[in-house]
Amino acid sequence: MSEQEVEKLNFGTDFSTSIQQLRKLVAMKTASDFGFELADVGYIQRTPIRNDVEELRTRITATEDAVLLLMMEGMM
């Protein structure tokens, strides 16, 4: 959760409202850690960056293979 999102939370002026907001933050952090979505909070788990990294590695490997093949054919 970004600092701007935390600032948007209204902790209110009484103890009860503050506790409810803290419970919401804890629930959102737990959802983030375990990778699930929360209903009625508007929190949706982001796609893990791991998937993007694996896709990038696959692309880089394919590009390197293509460049190597072109270089080898050029030498022949």
Secondary structure, DSSP 4 states (H G I P E B T S, - for coil): --HHHHHHS---SSHHHHHHHHHHHHHHHHHHHHT--BTTTTB-PPPPHHHHHHHHHHHHHHHHHHHHHHHHHHH-
